Amino acid sequence: MSAKGKAPMIVDGKEDAPWVEKYRPQTLDDVAAHKEIVDTIKRLVKEERFPHVLFYGPPGTGKTSTILAVARQMYGASMRSMVLELNASDDRGISIVREQVVDFASTRTMFSNKFKLVILDECDAMTRDAQFALRRVIEKYTRNTRFCLICNYVGKIIPALQSRCTKFRFPPLAESYVRSRLQHVIECERVNVREGGLDALVALGQGDMRRTLNILQATHMSSEDITEETVYKCTGSPLPKDIERIVNALFNEDFEAVFRELQGMQVNKGLALTDIVQQLHPWVFRIDMPARERIFLVDALADVEHRLAFGTSERLQLGSLIGAFTDAREGIVAAAK
């Protein structure tokens, strides 16, 4: 018997399935993270009081895995006929509600004592009209159908839908859980991990198990050894030592020198300014500085990141970034006098 939460899943009988699917939890007992949520859901299933639910939180935190585990527990071999799983981002309009959802919810079940389950993933991508239509469908078919809405941004779900569901927030996974799960996959796949490799995977995964496993598999396919350097190289992210070097330059060198150094690092190491900006955020809180300058830098980094997302010139935004740190440095020096 496999250890709790450790059994790999073979997709379509293939051992070479993506690791995010191969090692997806199969039962509620396998979902080791979010114990409070899992315990509550177990009790609701056992007492046959399962409500409409809304799972929300960042990607890769177990929302879809949890509801699929619930479905397997409730329906067993009949799951295929009792569950409708849709990705709402594929068809965001009202037609998905009027056609697929209504057709499924309106048909009678073979088991008179069991309700059907509709899983709508990424439902925050649905239009408001589609959400209002879904609200009416939920009201009409509550007797024989339960709905599970899954999203990243609960603020994009209309209040009328939220009020009809029991909400569960899935926060980023704890580092201890991510490390434990990674260690198991590494052992099963016989991956050669060197010093610093596991720490790099955890740092870049940021509590997203899907992202972490994808990085692990991609690095394993491109390199014999999983090291800090191979992980960061595979993802195109700047190494911590590179970010430390950039921070030192931003706070200690003049504008032109920093501009040349950062441009050189971008060319020689293939670094994107977006990745550099993202990695600078934690450093703003590590360095001792007055609150005013810290808030100024946080806002400046957010502004640069926002402008980069809309395709503005990297060269121009690099100058803006360096200018912000130059201003902050002058403020820090003035406050110290």
C-alpha positions in Angstrom: 0.0 0.0 0.0 1.4 3.4 -0.9 1.9 6.1 1.6 -0.9 8.6 2.2 -0.9 11.3 -0.5 1.9 9.6 -2.4 0.3 7.3 -5.0 1.2 8.4 -8.5 -1.6 8.4 -11.1 -1.0 6.8 -14.5 -2.8 8.9 -17.1 -4.3 6.8 -19.9 -1.9 4.0 -18.9 1.2 6.0 -19.7 4.1 6.3 -17.3 5.4 9.3 -19.3 2.4 11.5 -18.4 3.1 15.1 -17.2 4.1 14.9 -13.5 1.4 17.4 -12.5 -1.1 14.8 -13.6 0.8 11.7 -12.7 1.1 12.8 -9.1 -2.2 14.5 -8.7 -4.0 13.5 -5.4 -6.7 10.9 -6.1 -8.6 10.9 -2.8 -9.4 13.4 -0.1 -7.0 11.6 2.2 -4.3 12.2 -0.4 -4.9 16.0 -0.2 -2.4 16.6 2.6 -2.5 20.4 2.3 -5.4 22.6 3.6 -6.4 20.2 6.3 -9.2 22.4 7.7 -10.8 22.7 4.3 -10.5 19.0 3.6 -11.9 18.0 7.0 -14.9 20.3 6.5 -15.6 18.8 3.1 -15.2 15.3 4.3 -17.9 16.0 7.0 -20.3 17.5 4.5 -19.9 14.5 2.1 -20.3 12.0 4.9 -23.4 13.7 6.2 -24.8 14.1 2.7 -25.1 17.9 3.1 -22.7 18.9 0.3 -23.7 22.5 -0.8 -22.8 24.5 -3.8 -19.2 25.5 -3.3 -16.8 28.3 -4.5 -13.1 27.4 -4.4 -10.8 30.4 -4.9 -7.2 31.2 -4.5 -3.9 31.3 -6.5 -3.1 28.7 -9.2 -1.6 25.4 -8.2 -3.0 25.3 -4.7 -5.2 22.2 -5.0 -8.6 23.6 -5.9 -9.3 21.3 -8.8 -7.6 18.3 -7.3 -9.8 18.6 -4.2 -13.1 18.7 -6.0 -12.1 15.9 -8.3 -11.2 13.8 -5.2 -14.6 14.6 -3.8 -16.3 13.5 -7.0 -14.4 10.2 -7.0 -15.4 9.5 -3.4 -19.1 10.3 -4.0 -19.6 8.6 -7.4 -16.8 6.0 -7.8 -17.1 4.2 -11.1 -20.1 6.3 -12.1 -18.2 9.6 -12.0 -18.0 10.0 -15.7 -21.8 10.1 -16.0 -22.5 12.1 -12.9 -19.9 14.9 -13.3 -19.7 17.7 -15.9 -16.3 19.4 -15.8 -15.9 22.6 -17.9 -13.2 25.2 -18.3 -15.2 28.5 -18.3 -12.2 30.4 -19.9 -12.7 28.3 -23.1 -16.2 29.6 -23.6 -16.9 32.7 -21.5 -20.3 33.5 -22.9 -23.9 32.8 -21.9 -24.1 29.9 -24.4 -22.0 27.6 -22.1 -24.7 28.0 -19.4 -27.8 27.7 -21.7 -26.5 24.7 -23.6 -24.0 22.4 -21.8 -24.8 23.2 -18.2 -28.6 23.3 -18.6 -28.6 20.1 -20.8 -26.6 18.3 -18.1 -28.4 19.6 -15.1 -31.9 19.0 -16.5 -31.5 15.3 -17.3 -32.5 12.8 -14.7 -29.8 10.8 -12.8 -29.7 7.0 -12.7 -29.4 7.2 -8.9 -32.4 8.7 -7.4 -30.6 9.5 -4.1 -27.6 11.2 -5.7 -27.2 14.7 -7.1 -25.1 15.5 -10.2 -22.0 17.7 -9.9 -21.1 20.6 -12.3 -17.5 21.8 -12.0 -16.8 25.2 -13.6 -13.1 25.9 -13.6 -11.7 29.4 -14.1 -15.3 30.8 -13.8 -13.9 34.3 -13.1 -13.3 34.5 -16.9 -17.1 34.3 -17.5 -19.0 37.4 -18.6 -21.4 39.0 -16.2 -24.4 38.0 -18.3 -23.2 34.4 -18.2 -22.8 34.6 -14.4 -26.3 36.0 -14.0 -27.6 33.2 -16.2 -25.7 30.6 -14.1 -27.3 32.0 -11.0 -30.8 31.3 -12.3 -29.7 27.8 -13.4 -28.3 27.1 -9.9 -31.6 28.1 -8.4 -33.7 26.0 -10.8 -31.7 22.8 -10.5 -30.6 22.8 -6.9 -32.7 19.8 -6.2 -30.7 17.4 -8.3 -27.4 19.2 -9.1 -24.6 20.8 -7.1 -22.2 23.3 -8.5 -18.5 23.9 -7.8 -17.1 27.2 -9.0 -13.4 27.5 -9.2 -11.5 30.8 -9.7 -8.3 32.7 -8.9 -10.0 36.1 -8.3 -13.1 35.9 -6.2 -13.8 39.6 -6.7 -14.7 38.9 -10.4 -17.6 36.6 -9.3 -20.9 38.5 -8.9 -22.2 38.7 -5.3 -25.4 36.9 -6.4 -23.3 33.8 -7.2 -21.1 34.1 -4.2 -24.0 34.2 -1.8 -25.3 30.9 -3.2 -22.1 29.1 -2.5 -20.1 28.0 0.5 -16.7 29.7 0.0 -13.3 28.1 0.6 -10.1 30.0 0.2 -7.0 28.0 -0.9 -3.9 30.0 0.1 -0.4 29.3 -1.4 0.9 25.9 -0.3 3.2 25.9 2.8 6.9 25.4 2.0 7.0 22.3 4.1 4.3 20.6 2.1 5.9 21.6 -1.2 9.3 20.2 -0.1 7.7 17.0 1.0 5.8 16.5 -2.2 8.9 17.4 -4.3 11.0 15.0 -2.4 8.6 12.2 -3.1 8.5 12.9 -6.8 12.3 13.2 -7.0 12.6 9.8 -5.4 10.0 8.2 -7.6 11.5 9.6 -10.8 15.0 9.1 -9.6 16.0 12.7 -10.3 19.5 13.7 -9.3 19.2 16.8 -7.2 22.3 18.7 -6.1 22.8 21.2 -3.3 20.7 24.3 -3.8 18.4 22.6 -6.4 15.5 21.9 -4.1 15.7 25.4 -2.6 15.6 27.0 -6.1 12.5 24.9 -7.0 10.7 26.0 -3.9 11.7 29.6 -4.3 10.5 29.8 -8.0 7.4 27.8 -7.4 6.1 30.4 -4.8 3.6 28.0 -3.3 2.2 26.8 -6.7 2.6 23.0 -6.8 1.7 22.8 -10.5 4.3 25.4 -11.4 6.9 23.8 -9.1 6.5 20.3 -10.7 6.5 21.7 -14.2 9.9 23.5 -13.4 11.2 20.3 -11.9 10.2 18.2 -14.9 11.5 20.8 -17.4 14.8 21.1 -15.7 15.2 17.3 -15.5 14.6 17.0 -19.2 17.2 19.7 -20.0 19.9 18.8 -17.5 21.3 15.7 -15.8 21.6 17.4 -12.5 19.1 19.7 -10.7 21.1 22.5 -9.3 20.4 26.1 -8.5 22.0 27.2 -11.7 20.2 24.7 -14.0 16.8 25.5 -12.4 17.2 29.3 -12.9 18.7 28.8 -16.3 15.8 26.6 -17.4 13.2 29.1 -16.3 15.1 32.1 -17.6 15.0 33.7 -14.1 17.9 35.7 -12.7 20.1 33.9 -10.1 19.9 35.3 -6.5 23.6 36.3 -6.8 22.7 38.3 -9.9 19.9 40.1 -8.2 22.2 40.8 -5.2 24.7 42.3 -7.7 22.0 44.4 -9.3 20.8 45.7 -5.9 24.3 46.7 -4.9 24.7 48.5 -8.2 21.4 50.3 -7.9 22.2 51.6 -4.4 25.9 52.4 -4.8 26.7 53.3 -8.5 25.8 56.3 -10.6 23.0 56.2 -13.2 25.2 55.6 -16.3 27.3 52.8 -14.7 24.2 51.0 -13.5 22.5 51.3 -16.9 25.5 49.8 -18.7 25.9 47.0 -16.1 22.2 46.0 -16.2 22.1 46.1 -20.0 25.2 44.0 -20.1 23.7 41.4 -17.8 20.5 41.3 -19.9 22.4 40.6 -23.0 25.0 38.2 -21.6 22.7 36.2 -19.4 19.5 36.6 -21.4 17.5 38.2 -18.5 14.2 39.9 -19.1 13.6 43.2 -17.2 10.2 41.8 -16.0 11.9 39.0 -14.2 14.5 41.3 -12.7 11.7 43.7 -11.4 9.8 40.8 -9.8 12.9 39.6 -8.0 13.7 43.1 -6.7 10.4 43.3 -4.8 11.6 41.2 -1.8 14.8 43.1 -1.6 12.9 46.4 -1.0 11.7 44.9 2.3 15.0 43.3 3.3 17.1 46.5 3.1 16.9 48.9 6.0 15.4 52.2 4.8 12.8 54.9 5.9 9.2 53.9 5.3 8.7 56.8 2.8 11.5 55.5 0.5 10.3 51.9 0.8 6.7 52.8 -0.2 8.2 54.9 -3.1 10.2 52.0 -4.4 7.3 49.5 -4.1 5.1 51.9 -6.1 7.9 52.5 -8.7 8.5 48.7 -9.2 4.8 48.2 -9.6 4.6 51.0 -12.2 7.5 49.6 -14.2 6.0 46.1 -14.1 2.6 47.4 -15.3 4.1 49.4 -18.2 6.2 46.4 -19.2 3.1 44.2 -19.3 1.7 46.6 -22.0 4.7 46.3 -24.2 6.5 49.6 -23.6 10.2 49.9 -24.3 12.5 47.9 -22.0 15.3 50.4 -22.4 13.0 53.2 -21.3 11.6 51.3 -18.4 15.2 50.3 -17.3 16.0 54.0 -17.1 12.8 54.6 -15.1 13.8 51.8 -12.7 17.3 53.1 -12.2 16.0 56.7 -11.7 13.6 55.5 -9.0 16.4 53.8 -7.1 18.6 56.9 -7.5 15.9 59.1 -6.0 15.3 56.6 -3.2 19.1 56.5 -2.4 19.2 60.3 -2.1 16.2 60.1 0.3 17.9 57.5 2.4 21.2 59.5 2.6 19.2 62.7 3.5 17.3 60.9 6.2 20.6 59.5 7.7 22.1 63.0 8.2 
